[in-house]
Amino acid sequence: MNTQTPFQLRRRFLAIAGTTAAWWGLGLGRAHAQPAPEKAAEPLQPLQQLRIGYQKSAVNLVVLKQQGVLEKRFPGVKMTWAEFPAGPQLLEALAVGSLEFGLTGDSPPVFAQAAGKDLLYVAAEPPKPDSSAILVLADSPIKTLADLKGKKIALQKGSSEHYLVVRAVEKAGLKWSDIQPIYLVPADARAAFERKSVDAWAIWDPFYAAIELDIRPRVLASGRELSSNNSFYLASRAFAVQHGQALAVLLDELTRADAFVQARRKDAIKLIADFSGLDAGIVSLFLRRRPASPVGPLSAATVADQQRVADAFFKLGLIPRPVQVAQIVWQLDAARLAQRNPITHK
């Protein structure tokens, strides 16, 4: 019987990752049925730059950035941090070679894969169903999801909230054509919501926490009723293949960052507030809704959950072709034993 704790298994995974990549240059390989297509082997090159994309919601990355941890772990490597308003914009930058690594929600990778973008899932955090919601103003006549019929709903196209709205429409027994999706980035969506140009707004933290404390909207539904709201780390294929050891270090430090957030909450709130410019109360609410988020390999259950996201988008004609999520899940071949009991994603 395997008696190792999830933490021990994660450490084992990362140790295997670093050792295998350093010794053999195997890069990362898929832990599921059909390996991600591999290109001809290339000589390993030294890591010269690491460009990371992040959003305000990417707590672990924000902590690493603010503390300067990776600059210390990768001396001599040019570190670049780029902030994005949402996941679709981040993955577009990753796909065109402007980034090596970043974090998004569930929907952006599906849209990117359907568009033929060459990127890879390399790790995940546990689900955060309480960190997203569909909001209406306090005086809105909309009381149930069924009341969304014919209504304008603001959301970022291709974001995790896109799937949240898909699930809301499904749960209400409506058709996608029954609603009017209004595709806006978060800042523009909030403005439209407050001036009543739209009837509802699907949004994630910390934007959700900010407006909740500012104007007290009503929560029509949260991810708890609709979506797991998974978070994924993605990398360019070139980075994964050439720099598996660096990737292992990066994932290890992300989990250390999460441990800092859990153990030193007041310090974490100040650090994130200083970075984001958000009030400490907003950051505190945002973090209360966020569970402990260590970083680990994608479990079979997480991959299956993500496949449901992809299938839902294709069924509605929102992506041009069906995709198989497992084809771009990328993990060390030598770590397959750890897959027997990966970090639990509840």
C-alpha positions in Angstrom: 0.0 0.0 0.0 1.3 3.5 -0.8 1.5 5.4 2.5 3.1 8.5 1.3 1.3 11.8 2.0 0.2 14.0 -1.0 3.0 16.4 0.1 5.6 13.6 -0.1 4.3 12.5 -3.4 4.6 16.1 -4.8 8.1 16.3 -3.6 8.9 13.0 -5.2 7.3 14.2 -8.4 9.4 17.4 -8.4 12.6 15.5 -7.5 12.1 13.1 -10.4 11.3 16.1 -12.6 14.5 17.8 -11.8 16.7 14.7 -11.9 15.3 13.3 -15.1 15.3 16.5 -17.0 18.8 17.4 -15.9 20.3 13.9 -16.7 18.5 12.9 -19.8 16.9 16.0 -21.2 13.6 14.1 -21.8 11.5 17.2 -21.1 8.0 16.4 -20.0 5.8 13.6 -21.3 2.1 13.0 -20.9 0.7 10.9 -18.1 -2.4 9.9 -20.0 -3.5 7.6 -22.8 -2.0 9.3 -25.8 1.3 11.2 -25.4 1.4 14.8 -26.6 3.0 14.8 -30.1 6.8 15.1 -29.7 9.0 16.9 -32.1 12.5 15.8 -33.0 14.9 15.9 -30.1 16.9 19.1 -29.9 20.1 19.8 -28.0 19.4 21.3 -24.6 20.1 25.0 -24.4 20.9 27.0 -21.2 18.0 28.9 -19.7 18.7 32.6 -20.6 15.3 34.1 -20.0 12.0 33.3 -18.2 9.0 35.3 -19.2 6.0 34.8 -16.9 2.4 35.9 -17.5 0.1 36.5 -14.6 -3.2 38.0 -13.5 -4.2 39.7 -10.3 -5.9 36.4 -9.3 -2.6 34.4 -9.7 -1.8 34.6 -5.9 1.2 32.2 -5.9 2.8 33.9 -8.9 2.2 37.4 -7.4 3.9 36.3 -4.2 6.9 35.0 -6.1 7.1 38.2 -8.1 6.8 40.5 -5.0 9.4 38.5 -3.0 11.9 38.2 -5.9 12.2 34.5 -5.2 12.8 33.3 -8.8 15.4 36.0 -9.5 17.4 34.3 -6.6 16.7 30.8 -7.8 17.7 31.5 -11.4 20.8 33.8 -11.1 21.9 35.2 -14.4 18.5 34.4 -16.1 16.6 37.5 -17.4 13.2 37.4 -15.6 10.3 39.2 -17.1 6.8 39.5 -15.6 3.8 40.6 -17.7 0.4 41.2 -16.3 -2.7 40.4 -18.3 -6.4 41.3 -17.7 -7.5 37.7 -18.3 -6.4 34.2 -19.4 -7.2 34.5 -23.2 -4.8 37.4 -23.7 -2.1 35.6 -21.6 -2.3 32.4 -23.6 -2.2 34.3 -26.9 1.1 35.8 -25.8 2.4 32.4 -24.7 1.3 30.9 -28.1 3.2 33.5 -30.1 6.4 33.0 -28.2 6.2 36.1 -25.9 6.0 34.0 -22.7 7.3 30.7 -21.4 4.8 30.2 -18.5 1.6 31.4 -17.0 -1.6 30.6 -15.1 -5.2 30.7 -16.3 -8.6 29.3 -15.5 -10.3 26.4 -17.2 -11.7 27.9 -20.5 -8.7 29.7 -22.0 -6.6 26.6 -22.6 -9.6 25.0 -24.4 -10.0 27.9 -26.8 -6.3 27.9 -27.4 -6.1 24.2 -28.1 -9.1 24.4 -30.4 -7.3 27.2 -32.3 -4.2 25.0 -32.7 -2.0 26.9 -30.3 1.1 24.8 -29.3 1.0 25.0 -25.5 1.0 22.4 -22.7 -0.8 21.9 -19.3 2.1 21.4 -16.9 0.4 21.6 -13.4 -2.8 22.6 -11.6 -4.1 24.1 -8.4 -7.1 22.8 -6.6 -10.6 24.1 -7.7 -11.8 27.4 -6.5 -15.6 27.2 -7.0 -16.4 30.1 -4.5 -14.1 32.5 -6.3 -16.4 33.3 -9.2 -20.0 34.3 -9.6 -22.8 35.7 -11.8 -23.8 39.0 -10.2 -26.9 41.2 -10.6 -27.5 44.6 -9.0 -29.3 44.6 -5.7 -32.5 46.1 -7.3 -32.5 43.8 -10.3 -35.7 42.0 -11.1 -33.6 38.9 -12.0 -34.2 36.3 -9.2 -33.3 33.0 -10.8 -31.0 31.7 -13.6 -34.1 31.2 -15.7 -34.7 34.9 -15.5 -31.6 35.4 -17.6 -33.5 34.6 -20.7 -33.3 37.5 -23.1 -30.8 39.4 -20.8 -27.4 40.9 -21.5 -24.6 39.2 -19.6 -21.2 40.7 -19.4 -18.2 38.3 -19.5 -14.7 38.0 -20.8 -14.9 35.8 -23.9 -12.9 32.6 -23.5 -12.4 33.1 -19.8 -13.4 30.8 -16.9 -16.5 32.9 -16.6 -17.5 31.9 -20.2 -17.9 28.3 -19.0 -19.6 29.6 -15.8 -22.3 31.2 -18.0 -22.5 28.1 -20.2 -23.3 26.1 -17.2 -25.8 28.6 -15.9 -27.7 28.6 -19.1 -27.7 24.8 -19.1 -28.9 24.6 -15.5 -31.7 27.0 -16.2 -32.9 24.9 -19.1 -32.2 27.7 -21.6 -30.4 27.7 -24.9 -27.3 29.7 -25.5 -29.3 31.7 -28.1 -31.7 32.7 -25.2 -29.1 35.1 -23.7 -27.1 38.0 -25.0 -23.4 37.5 -24.1 -21.6 40.9 -24.1 -17.9 40.2 -24.3 -15.9 42.7 -22.3 -12.6 42.7 -20.3 -13.2 43.0 -16.5 -12.7 46.8 -16.2 -15.1 47.6 -19.0 -17.6 44.9 -17.8 -17.7 46.5 -14.4 -18.4 49.9 -15.9 -21.2 48.5 -18.0 -22.7 46.6 -15.0 -22.7 49.7 -12.8 -24.4 51.9 -15.4 -27.0 49.2 -16.1 -25.9 48.7 -19.7 -25.9 44.9 -19.0 -28.2 42.9 -16.8 -25.7 40.6 -15.2 -21.9 40.2 -14.9 -20.0 36.9 -14.7 -16.7 37.6 -12.9 -13.9 36.1 -10.8 -11.8 37.3 -7.8 -10.4 39.8 -7.0 -12.8 41.8 -9.3 -15.7 39.9 -7.7 -14.5 40.8 -4.2 -13.9 44.4 -5.1 -17.4 45.1 -6.5 -19.0 43.0 -3.7 -17.6 45.3 -1.1 -18.0 48.5 -3.1 -21.7 48.3 -4.2 -23.1 45.1 -2.6 -24.5 43.4 -5.7 -26.6 40.2 -5.4 -25.0 36.8 -6.2 -27.3 35.0 -8.6 -25.1 31.9 -8.6 -21.5 31.1 -7.7 -19.2 28.5 -9.1 -20.2 26.3 -6.2 -23.5 25.6 -8.1 -22.0 25.6 -11.6 -18.3 25.0 -12.1 -15.2 23.7 -10.4 -13.3 26.8 -11.6 -10.0 24.9 -12.0 -6.7 26.8 -12.3 -3.9 25.6 -14.6 -0.3 26.4 -15.2 0.7 26.2 -18.9 4.0 26.4 -20.6 5.3 26.7 -24.1 6.5 23.3 -25.6 10.0 24.7 -26.1 10.3 25.6 -22.4 9.0 22.3 -21.2 11.2 20.3 -23.5 14.4 22.3 -23.0 14.1 23.3 -19.4 12.4 20.5 -17.4 14.6 21.1 -14.4 13.8 24.9 -14.3 10.1 24.0 -14.6 10.4 21.6 -11.6 12.0 24.4 -9.5 9.3 26.8 -10.6 6.5 24.5 -9.5 8.2 23.8 -6.2 8.5 27.5 -5.5 4.8 28.1 -6.3 3.8 25.6 -3.6 6.2 27.3 -1.2 4.4 30.6 -2.1 1.0 29.1 -1.3 2.4 27.9 2.1 3.4 31.5 2.8 -0.1 32.7 2.0 -1.7 30.1 4.3 0.7 30.5 7.2 1.3 34.3 7.1 -2.1 35.6 6.0 -1.6 39.2 7.2 1.8 39.5 5.5 0.3 38.0 2.3 -2.6 40.4 2.3 -0.2 43.4 2.6 2.1 42.0 -0.1 -0.8 41.4 -2.5 -2.5 44.7 -1.7 0.8 46.6 -2.3 1.1 44.9 -5.7 -2.5 45.3 -6.9 -3.4 48.6 -5.4 -6.5 46.9 -4.0 -7.8 47.7 -0.5 -6.6 45.2 2.1 -10.3 44.3 2.9 -10.8 43.3 -0.7 -7.7 41.2 -0.7 -8.7 39.6 2.6 -12.1 38.6 1.2 -10.5 37.3 -2.0 -8.1 35.1 0.0 -10.8 33.8 2.3 -12.6 32.3 -0.7 -9.5 30.8 -2.0 -8.6 27.3 -0.6 -5.1 26.2 0.0 -3.5 25.9 -3.4 -0.4 23.8 -3.6 0.7 23.0 -7.2 0.8 19.5 -8.5 0.3 17.2 -11.5 -3.2 17.0 -13.1 -5.2 14.1 -11.7 -7.3 12.0 -13.9 -10.4 13.6 -12.3 -9.1 17.1 -13.2 -8.4 16.1 -16.8 -11.9 14.6 -17.0 -13.4 17.8 -15.6 -11.5 19.9 -18.1 -12.7 17.6 -20.9 -16.3 18.4 -19.9 -15.5 22.1 -20.3 -14.1 21.4 -23.8 -17.1 19.3 -24.8 -19.6 21.9 -23.6 -17.9 24.6 -25.7 -17.9 22.4 -28.8 -21.5 21.3 -28.4 -22.5 25.0 -28.5 -20.4 25.8 -31.5 -18.2 28.1 -29.4 -15.0 26.4 -30.5 -14.4 25.3 -34.1 -13.4 21.7 -33.5 -13.5 19.1 -30.7 -10.3 18.8 -28.6 -8.9 16.0 -26.4 -7.5 17.7 -23.3 -5.3 14.8 -22.4 -3.3 15.2 -25.6 -1.6 18.3 -24.2 -1.2 17.3 -20.6 2.5 17.2 -20.1 4.3 15.5 -17.3 7.6 13.7 -16.8 7.6 10.1 -18.2 9.5 9.1 -15.1 6.9 10.5 -12.8 4.1 8.1 -13.9 4.4 6.2 -10.6 3.4 9.4 -8.8 0.3 9.6 -10.9 -1.2 6.7 -8.8 -1.8 9.2 -6.1 -1.4 12.8 -7.3 -2.3 15.8 -5.2 -6.1 15.6 -4.5 -8.2 18.1 -6.4 -11.5 18.3 -4.4 
